[in-house]
């Protein structure tokens, strides 16, 4: 008879993204933990040497995250406070204070307008 016994299973879904190691080893931002092997100033100097005037270092008042090094063009597209709130909310779930996370951040704008027809 169908449905007489309970069937249980446990599954996990893994998504693996592999990409080429890039020089400089950063894309749009680095999230730097408080005890990370590379400090915020060293990360800023590295970015400045490889991509002059392209990144801004933002110090954080956060228990695990000391700073975020962020591509300037992103700050021109979206409000800094809004962007940092999103970054911190998502990063604090996976970062430890000894880690440096590299992140890709793409911003796409969607616009829909309604107009009166003549």
Buried (B, 14 or more C-beta within 10 A) or exposed (E): EEEEEEEEEEEEEEEEEEEEEEEBEBBBBBBBBBEBEEBBEEBBEBBBEEEEEEBBBBEBEBEBBBBBBBBEEBBEEBEEEEBBEEBBEEBEEEBEBEBBBBBEBEEEEEEEEEEEEE
